[in-house]
Amino acid sequence: MAEPAAISGAGGIRKKVQSYSDIGVALLMVLIIIMMVVPLPTWLIDMLLAMNITLGVVTLLVTFYVKRALDLSIFPTLLLISTLFRLSLNVSTTRLILLYGNAGELINAFGNFVVGGNYVVGIIMFLILVIIQMLVITKGAERVAEVAARFTLDAMPGKQMSIDADLNSGLIDEQGAKQRRQDIQREADFYGAMDGASKFVKGDAIAGLIITTINIIGGLSIGIFMRGMDAAQAAGHYSLLTVGDGLVGQIPALLMSTAMGVIVTRAAASSELGPDLVNSFTRYPRPLYIASGMLMTLGLLPGLPTAPFLALSLLMGFLGYTVGREANVQAIEAEQQAADKPQLGQQGAGGQAGAQAGASAGGAPSETPKAEPVSPEDVMKLLTVEPMEAEIGYAIIPLIDPAQGGDMLDRIGTIRKQMALEMGIVVPPIRIRDNIQIKPTEYILRVKGAEAGRGELLPDHYLAMNTGAAEEDLIGVPTKEPAFGLPALWISPDLRDKAEAMGYTVVDAPSVLATHLSEVIRKNGAELLTRQEVQKLTDMVKETSPAVVNDLLASLSLGEIQKVLQNLIREQIPIRDLVTIFEALADYGKMSRSVDFLTERARESLSRLISLKIQGPDGIITAATLSPNWEQKIMSGVDGDLTRGWQLNLDPREVQKMINAISRAMEEMIVKGLPPVLLVHPDVRLIVRRLIEGSIQNIFVVSYNEIVRGVQIKTVGMVE
């Protein structure tokens, strides 16, 4: 019981330290300013110098355990503060050296013990450390940070587009997308800051070199001219102190610059630094065997020491043997798993491939790394089909990517809201992905994996369509409007005003794609209404009308409700008024569970909505009627009824005659600018609709029962 209490206590201390961390940082900055102005005692200087070394060591060790650069995003600011702290220490120690000839025990120890009391050796060591820091570590880390910042900024649009695509496809939610966008922004800010922070380390090394030179010159001047020392004595005393001061400052600076190099170079790290190093050097046995042989050869050469090369040769050989044995064991296990696949009821072809691979190896384990067998879970993921997806060529990406000014994602959001208001359906997230196998300017719209629409866009052009008002021709690229197949032209932006003045309808490329997408959703809305979506709709209605839903589910299944709603959507009937639809289904579901019968009764319950949809601006419904002769032929040719099920037995030639007659009547109405409405008897409405839906598109077949009372009907003719 003591361990949890200790952990809890440690966590409490950490929280208390964090709560006062802002005060600590403020006090540190005040201390840095004081150190530059106020002389400090030597014991405090020793403590601060030790803190400086500790900070460098801890920072370097922390970078070994960081997996991502963002895990230590505070590093650029830490680098600035530590550099300022180190320079303020240089100012304080310089003051003590020049005023009193003593800067504390730590500097004396570095001047006497570390370099053996020889200031020449100390100066050489100091210069070597400065050269290593400036020309090797700092310069390399600076270049890596610069390149990383540049590539991170260049990759931001693609990453943003990937996030938006995953969000539209439903792979991540809004919170996950927000977090990933923040990570991308923080990553760009981090590498940009690191590119600038590397200048701090470089400037610190130069400043240390200049300060050390000034200290030596100043110390010699004070010792000779003010304290009466001879040149050798002054050089020995002040130079040792100055070199000790330089070493005490440059060692933490070297540690911080090394930490910076570790941070910016660990871009593709998958774990901590230690495991990564071990895995990298012990993955392949052959390099270890070759190194062992080379070291053995060097140890046998005359004049070279034998013991160190021999010991290292044996170590490399042992490591190579161990790594090779583990690789062989893994290869054997992989072969056994491949051989066991047919026995587990999986694909026989995979088992044969594994058996053939084992036979070709002669039963011996191969040194070539084998791919891990594909698990059933991995294969199952490949069977997932997106409800809706759009494949685009790379030239269309700027229309989608918000970072490049594209607003297509906002348009898709608007389309989803529009479909919810117009049709009452919730369009699932649309997955957008690029496809290099299609033309750069081409796009494909898919519904449940099947192609539902295809078109071509010229991003920097406008689509001009002649709706009949324009008489003059335009210069452009001939094409067809993808949503409705109308002849059109792609024109340059400078011809837009001219085309509109001539009577052309001009739209931009994103609008063309948005219109095509809307039409695809309207035509395939029934396919997008899954049983799970119907469950969500019933749950939504149950919140406000629980009695209706309980009565409905008592007589009909969720699948039957889904089929009725799909039939309504196929005929462009909105299903927003779910309460009215569910009430009709609950009433008539007790009489019959025939989907066709229930669909007709649901339509009749929506008579006000259907009438509003087909009536003209003056409130009058203009329609063509089907002759009684055709209606009588259809009734006599039906076996059964809608309640129990039906089957049509008519001469195909008679059916074709009726379709041709209806088509001519509807074309005449369209030419007159009237909506194509065919008014028929309630008993034959569904049958007529089924007969003509494959030949005539965008026609409203309504029955007399679907016209609300009080609406005036005007007939323009009878289909004979």
N, C-alpha and C positions, 0 to 999 in steps of 0.2 A: 504493500500500500504506500510505501514511501516514494517509489519511483513516479507514479502519477502526480503526487503532491509536488515533487521536485520539478517535474516538467511544467506543471501549472505555475509554480513560482517563477520559473525561468521565463515563461511566456508573459507573466505579469510584469516582470522587470523590463522585458523587451518593449512591451507596450508603453511603459512609463518613459523609457528612454526615447521612444519615437514621439511621444507627446511633447517632449521638451527639446526635440531635435532642432527646431527652428531657432530656439534661444541659443543652443550650442553653436550653430553655424554663425549666428550674428556675433557671438563672443569671439569666435575664431577670427572673423574678419577684423574685429576691433583689436585683437591681439596682434594680428599681422601689421596693422598700422602703428601700434605702440612699439613693436619691435624695430620699426624703421626710424623711430624718433627718440625713444627713451632707452638709455643704457640699461641692460639687464645683467643680473649677477651671473657668475659663471656656472653655479649649480643649476640655475634655470635654463641656461643655454645648453648644458649637457642633457637635461631632460627633453628639451625641444628637439635637439638633434637626434636623440634616440627615437623620439616620436616620428620624426621625418623618415628615418630608416625603417621603422616598423610599418609606417603607412605604405612605403614602397614594396616591402616584402609581402604584406597582406594583400595589396592590390594585385600583385603578380600572381600570387597563389589562387586568388579568387578567379582570375581569368582562366585557370586550368579547369575549373568546374563549370564554366558557363557554356551552355549548348548553343545559345543564340546571342547575337550581339545585342539585341533588344533587352536581354536579361540584365545587362549592365548599361542601360541607356544613359545613366548619370555620369558615365566615364568622361565625356568631354568636359563637363563642368568640374568634375573631380580633378582632371588634369590641370585645368586653369588654377584652381584653388591651391593644389599642391605645388605648382610652379611658383605662384606668388608667395606661398609660405616658405619655400626654399630660398627664394631671392631675399625675402626679409631676414631670414637667418643669416644669409651671406652679409647683409648690411650690418647686423648686430655683431657677428664675429669679426668682421673687418674693423669695426669701431674698437672692440676689445683688444685686438692684436696691435693696432697702431697706437692706442692710448696707453695700454698697460703691458703689452708684450706677453699677455696670457689670455687665452680664450677658453679655458676649461680643460678638464681632464680628458674628455673624449677627443678633442682636436690634438692635444699633446700625445695621446696614445697612437693616433693615426700617423702623427709626424715622426714619432720615435720608434714605436714597436712595429707598425705595419710595413714601413719602408726601411727599417733598421737604422734610423737616425741619419740617413744619407739623403740630403735634400735633392741631389742630382737624380738619384733613383726615383724619388718622389715626384719630381717634375716630369720625368719620363713616363711613369705610371699614369699620372694625371693626364698628360697629353694623349696617351694611348686610349684611356677611357673616353676622352672627348672625341677622338677620331672615330672610335667604335660607335659611339652614340650618334654623332652627326652624320657620318658618311655611310654607315651600314644600316643600323636599326631605324633611326628616325627617317632617313631618306627613303628606305624601302617601305616603311609603314605609311609614310606620306603619299607615296605613289599608289600603294594599294588602296588607301582611303579615297584618293582622288578618282581612281578608276571605278571603285565600288559605288561612289556617289553618282558618277556619270551614268553607269549602267542601271543603278537603282531608279534614277529619274526617268531614263528611257523606257524601263520596263513597267512603269506605273500605269500607263494606259491599258496595256494588255492585262495586267493584274486586276485593274478595276473592271474591265470587261468580263474577265473570268468570274469575278464575284457577282456581277449583275446577272450573268448567265446562270450561275448556280442558284441565285436567289429566284430567278424566274422559273427555273426547273423544279424548285422545291427542295433541292438538296440541303439548303441552309435556310434558316429563318432570318427575319429582319435584324434580330439582335446579333446573330452570328455574322451577317454581312457588315453590320456596323463595326463590330470588333475587328474583322479582317481589314476593313478600310482604315481603321485607326492604326493597325499594325503596319500597313503599307506606308501611311503618312509618317509614322514614328521612325520607320526604317530609313526613309528618305531623309528625314530631319537628322537622324543619328549619323549617317554617313556624311552628310553635308557638314555637320558640326565636327566630325572627326577629321575631315579634310582641313578645316581651319585650325582645330586644336593641335594638329601635328606641328603647326608653326610655333606653338608655345614651347614644345620640347626643343625644337631646333634653336629658337631664340634663347632658351635657358642655357643650352650648351655654349653658345657664343658668349652670352653674358658671363657665365662661369669662367671662361677662358680670359675674358677681358678683366674681370674682377681679380682673378689670380695674378695677372700681370701687374695690375695697378698695386695690389698688395705687396708684391715683391719689391717693386720700385719704391713705393711709399715706405715700406719697412726698412729698406737699405738707407733711404734718405733720413729717416728719423733716427735710426741707430747710429749712423755716422755723424750727422750734423747736430743732432739734439742731445744724444746720450753719450757721445764720445767713444763709441765702439769703433774698432778697426773694421775694415771691409769684410774680412773673413768671418769675424765674430758676428757682425750684423747679418751677413748672408746666411750663416748657419742657423742663427736664432730665428729670424723673421721668415726665412724661406721655408724652414721646417713647419712653422706654425701655418704659413700660407698654404703649403702643400697639404698639410693635414686638413685644413679647412676645405680645400678644393676636393679632396678625396671624400670627406664626409658628405659634401653636397652632391658630388657627381655619382656616387654609388646609388643613392635613392633615385636620382634622375635617370640613371641607366635602367634601374628596375621599372620605373614608370614608363619609359619609352619601350622597354621590352613588353610590358603589359599591353601597351597600345598596339604593338605589332601582333601580339597573340590575338587580341580582340578582332582586328580588321582582317586577319588572315584565316579565321575560323568560319568561313562563309558556309561551307557545306558540311559542318560537323553534325554528326548524328548522336553523339554522346559526349562524355567528358574527355578531356585531352589525353589522360592516361590510357583509358581503354582504346581510344582511337589509335594511339601510337602502337600499342601492343597488337591490335588487330591488323594494322597496316603492315607491320614488319613480320608477322607470323602467319600470314595468310597463304603464302606460297613457299614450299620447301626448297625449291631449286636454287633461288638466290642465296639461301643460307648454306647449302652444300657448296656452291661455288665460292662463297666468301670463306668457308672453312678451308677449302683447298688452297686458295690464294694466301691465306694467313699461314698455313702450314709451309708453303713454298718460301715465304718471306722468312720464317723462323729457321729454315734450313740453309739460307744463304750465309756465307762466311762474313763476319764483321757485324752482323745484326744480332741484337739480343734474342736468344731463343725462347726464354721462359714466357715473356708476355704474349708473343705471337702464338706459341704452342697452346697456352691456356685459352686464348680467345678462339683459336681454331677448334679446340675440343668443345668449347661452349656453343659455337655456331653449328658444329656438326650435331651436337645433342639436340639443339632447338630444331634443326632441319628434320631430324629423325622423328621427333615428337609431333611436329606439325604434319609431316607426311603420313604418319600412322593415323592421326585423327581424320585426315582427309580420306584415307582409305576406308576407315570405318563408316564415315558418312556416305561414301559412294556405295558401299555394300548395302547399307540400310535403304538407300534410294532405289537400288536394283530390286531389293526384296519387296519394297512397297509397290514398285511397278509390276512385278511378277504376281503380286497378290490382287491386283486390280480386277481381273476377270472373275476371281473367286468371290469378290465382294459385290458382284453384280453391276459393275461399271462398264464403260465402253470396252469392247473386245479389242478394238484397234489399238488402244493405248497399251493393253497387255501384250499384244504381239510386238509392238514397237519395243517395249521393254525387254521382251524375250530375245528379239533379234539383236538388241544392243548387247545383252549379256553373252550371246553366242559369239558375236564378232570379237568380243574381248577375250575369248578363250577361257572364261571363268575367272580371270584375274581382274582385280579392281582397276579401273582406269584412273589416270591422273587428271584427266579433263574434268573440270567441275560440271556436275550434272544439274540440270534444271529441276527444281523441286516439283513433285507431282501436283497437278491442278486438283484442288479439292472440289467436292460437289458444291460447296458453298460459293466458290468462285465462279463455277459454271452457272449457278442459279442467278447470279447477278446479271449475267449476259442476257437473260430471258426477260428482263424488265423493259417494257415499252412505254415511252413517254406519251401522255395523252395528246400533247401538241408540241411540235418542235419546228424550228425554222433553220435550215441550212443555208449559209450565205457564202458567197465568194469573197475573197480578201479585199476586193475593191469596194465592197459595200460596208466594210467594217466601220469606216468613219461615220456612217449614218447611225450606227448602233452605239458606238463608244461615246459616253458622255465627255470623256477627257478630250476627245477630238471634235467636240461640238455637236455630236449626234443627240437627237431627242427621241429616238425611236422607242426607247424603254418607257419614257413618259407617255408616248402615244399608245403603247400597248396597255398601260395602266388605264388610260382613258377608254380604250376599246372594251376592256373588261367591265368597267363601270357602265358603259353604254349597253353592253349585252345584258347586264343584270337588270337595267331599267327597261329595255325594249322587250327582251325575251324571258326574263326571269330566271336565266341560267347563270351559274357561277363558272366562268371559264377557268380551267386549271392553269397553273403557272406554265408559261410557254418557254421551253428551253431553246436558247439560241446558240448555235455553234458554227464555227467556220468549217468549210469543206473545200479542200484544195483540189478535189477531183471534179468539181464543176467549174464553169467559166467564172472568171473573176467578177463579172457583173451580174451573175445569175443567182437566183435564190429558189429554194424548194420549201414548200409548206407541207408538213406531214401531220396526219391525224392517226394516232395509234400505230405509227410506223409506216403507214401507207401514204403514198404521195397524193395530196389533195389539191395542189396548185403549184404552178411553176411560172416564173417570170424573169424579166431582165430589167435592170435599172442602170441608168447612166447617172452617177451621183452628182455631177456638175452640170446637169441639163434639166430642162423642164419638159413635161409631157403635154403636148398640145393635141386636143381632140376636136374634130369638126362635128358639131352636133346638128349641122344643117343650116346654120345661120351664116357661115363663112363661104364665100364664093371664090376668093383668091387662094392661090397655093403658097405654102411656106417651104423654105429650105430646111431640111432636117433629115434625121435618120428614120426611115419607115419602121413601124413596129405595130403591135397590137396591145391595147390596154388589157392587162392580164386578168382583171377581175371579171369583165364583161365581154372581152374579145372584140372591142370596137377598134377600128383602124385609127392610128394615131402617129405622131411624129415626136421624136426627141429633138428639141431645139436648144440652141445656146441661150444663156441668160440674157444676152443683149437683144434677143428677138422676142422676149416675153411681152413687153408692152405693145409691140406691133401686133403680135398674135391675138392678144386680148382685144385690141381695137378692131381687128378684122372679124371678130366673132368666135374665135376659138376658145374652148375651155382649157385653161392652162393650170396644171398642178405640178408641184415639185415631187422629187423622187420619194422622199419619205411618205408623202401622202398617198402615192401609188401603192406602196407596200402596205400601208395601214388599211387602205380601202380593200385591197385583195385579201388581207388577213381577216377583215370584218366579214367579207362575203363567204370565205371558207368556214368561219365559225357559224354563220347563219345556216349554211347548207349542211353542216355536219354537227350542229348543236346537239342533235339527238344522240350521237355517238359519245359525246362528252358527258352526258348525264348518266353516270354510273350508279350502281345500286348503293354505294357508300354515300354518294351525294344525295340520293333520295332519302337515305336515313338521316342525314343532316337536316334536310328540309322538313321532314316530319318532326324531328326534335325541335326545330325552330317554331313550327306551328303549334306544337304541344305546349310551349311556354305560355302562349296567349289563349289557345283554344284546346285545352286537353280533352274535352268531351268529344270533339270532332275526331281527333286522332284515335282515341280509344275505340270509338264506334267504327271507324274505318278499318283499323287493324284487326278488329274482331271478325270481319268478313273477307278481307282481301290480304294477300301476302305482299311483302315489299317488292317482289319481282313484278307482280301484276300492276301495282301502282306505277312502277318505273316504266313499264311498257305503255301505259296510257299516257303518261307525261311525254314520253318519246314520240308518240303518235301526234300529240298536239304540237310539239316543237317542229316536227317534219313539215307540218302545214302552216308554219310561221304563226302559230297561235301562242301568245305569251302565257306563261304559267305563273306570273307573279301573284295572281289572286288564288293562292293555294287553298285558302279556307273554303271558297266557293267550289273549287274542284273537288276537294276532299269530301265536302258535304254531299255532292252529287254521287260520288263513288260509294260513299257509305250508304246512301239511300238505295241505289240500284245494285250494289254489290250483293245484297240479300236475294235479288232476283236471279242474277246470272254473274258468273265470273269470266265471261267472254270479254277479252280485251277490246275487240271491235265494238261490241255493244256498249261497253263502259265508255269508250272514247266518244261515241256519238252522244251519249247522255251528258258527258262532261262538256262537249262543245255547246250543246243546247243551254247548259247552265251559264255559259260565257257569251250568251247571245248579245248582250249589250256591248261587250268588248269587240266581238266579231263585226257587229254592225258599224261600230265606230271606225273600225279598221278599213272597211270597204266603201264607206259612203264618201261622197264628194264634198267639196268645200261648201256647197249649198245645203248639205245635210241629206241629199237624195241619193239613194242607192241605184245606180244604173247597171243593169245586168242583162245578159242573154239567158233565155230559158231553154230547157231541153224539151223537145216535143213529146206529147203523151205517147206517141207511137214507140219512140225509143225507150221511154220509161217502162212501158208495158212489156216490150221485148226483154228488157233486162230483168224485170220481175219474174216473167215466165221462165227465164233461163236460169234462175237461181234455185239450187236444191238446198233446202234447209232455211235457216234464218240467222240473224246476227246473234240471237240469244244463245242458240245451241251450236252455232257453227254453220258455215255456208260454203257452197261450191258453185261456180258459174259455168254453165254449159251453153255457150253461144258459138255460132259459126265465126271463125276468125275473120272471114271476109266482111261479115256484118260489123264486127268490132272495129275493123280498120276503116270502114265507111263512116262510122260514128266519130272516130278520132279525127278523120280528115275534116268532117263537117264542123266539129267543135274548134279545130285549129283555125279554119277559115273565119269563123265567127269572132274568135278572140283576136286575130290579126286585124280585122276591121275595127274592133273596139280600140286597139292600141293606136291605129292610124288616126282615129278621131280624138286621141288624147284621153281615152277613158280607161279606168282600171279593168283588167280582164276578169270579169266575174260571171260565173255560170250558176244559175239558180235551178235547183232540181228538187225532186220529191225526197222527203226524209228517208224513205225506205231504200233509195238507190244511191244516196249521196256518196257513201263510202265506196260502193262498187264502182261508180263512175270515176271517182278519184283514183282508185287503184288501176283502172284501165288506162287512163290517160297520163299518169304521172311519169311514165317512162318516155313519153313522146312530146308532151307539152310542159314546159317549165313556167314557173311564176304565174300560175293561174289559181284563182280562188274559187273553189267549188263549195257552195254553201247550200243549205236546205232552207225551206220556208220556216222551219222551227228555230232556225238560228238568227232570224231577223227579229229584232226587238220591236215590241208594239209601239206604234206611233211614228215609225220611220217610213217615209214614202219610198215606194219602189217604182222605178221607171224601166220598162223593158225596151230593148233596142232591136229585138228580133227573136225568132225561135229557131233553134238548131233542128232542121228537118232531116 
